Amino acid sequence: MDAVDLACKLVRLDTRGGGESAAAALLAGHLEDAGLSVAVHETRPGRANVVARHGDETPATLTGHLDTVPADEAVWSFDPLAGDVVDGRLRGRGSSDMKAGVAAAVVAAAEHVRAGGSGVQVVLTFGEETGCEGAREIPADALTPSGTLLVAEPTSNRVVLGHKGVLWLVLRATGIPAHGSRPDLGHNALVDLARAAVRIHEHDGWPTSPTHGATTANVGMMRAGVQPNVVPDRAALTVDLRLVPGDTADAAEATTVGLAGCPVETERLVELPLIDTAPARVTRAVELLGGGTPGYATYFTDASVLASALGGADTIVFGPGEPEQAHVTDETAPAGLIGPAAEAYRAVLAALT
């Protein structure tokens, strides 16, 4: 199957925050037909990971996630599950992030094996968008160690050798309830965290790295109150911190708590390490992928879990989607980059295996 056609089929499957089993079944069948040994791990109802391999040893692993973020049809100008190509653009939720890349990776692995190649492993996951949940649920003995991990996340077919770490941190504040007509008798926990949110948002003193840029903080969620006429005595603020080399989760948490300016309790929802591959370790693969000066991504990937699970694999992120299209309304991907991505993956597989 052509990689663009497979990408269209994937976009038409609704995997917005769940339902990945349908996509897993489609891709598992494609890989099995090519001669790979395939295992589907449905660890939750409707949610599945796929691990496929060919050969006793797998020097190279290709990976991608099957889930997408939500898409509200009411604000899109076309069907989020369109799965068509219009004016050279693959249209639909997940087209760039990252069904175009998944299709290219699966087609590349299948064609590699059909051509007599071996030594390849494909890992497809659920729940990456919510903290690499699927990757963390793959049984340890289901994976074969690999020296190189190719992640098909969107990079516009440019080489990326690392990305930031992540800490999703909840701050919880308490106050004193009172009648909404007498706020002076209470203490408003929502106001405390609203002020904290502004201070965190405006802070510009985060650590920086010459490769990965600066640590960032996004104030993403706030919950408080039971009804308008009650002073909120509990409030919660969730912050998405992206960490760079030289920064740590402990240091970032301490800075965030300090910026809050009020007593808070904290909870770490997601904590994943950054990725930083030494260019000298992957010179040949980088050349085969088009060369150029490698970049570094702001987003996280399943490599945060899989690189260590594969025995310390060197990670390269490279995919046909456009990073600027990830999570946006009316998401699209350049269809003309999908085939070249598959060819680039095949070249790397041939060289490494």
Secondary structure, 3 states (H helix, E strand, C coil): CCHHHHHHHHHHCCCECCCHHHHHHHHHHHHHHCCCEEEEEEEECCEEEEEEEECCCCCEEEEEECCECCCCHHHCCCCCCCCEEECCEEECCCHHHHHHHHHHHHHHHHHHHHCCCCCEEEEEECCHHHCCHHHHCCCHHHCCCCCEEEECCCCCCCCEEEECEEEEEEEEEECECCECCCHHHCECHHHHHHHHHHHHHHCCCCCEECCCEECEEEEEEEEECCCCCECCCEEEEEEEEEECCCCCHHHHHHHHHHHHCCCCEEEEEEEECCEECCHHHHHHHHHHCCCCCCEEECCCCCHHHHHHHCCCCEEEECCCCCHHHCCCCCCEEEHHHHHHHHHHHHHHHHHHC
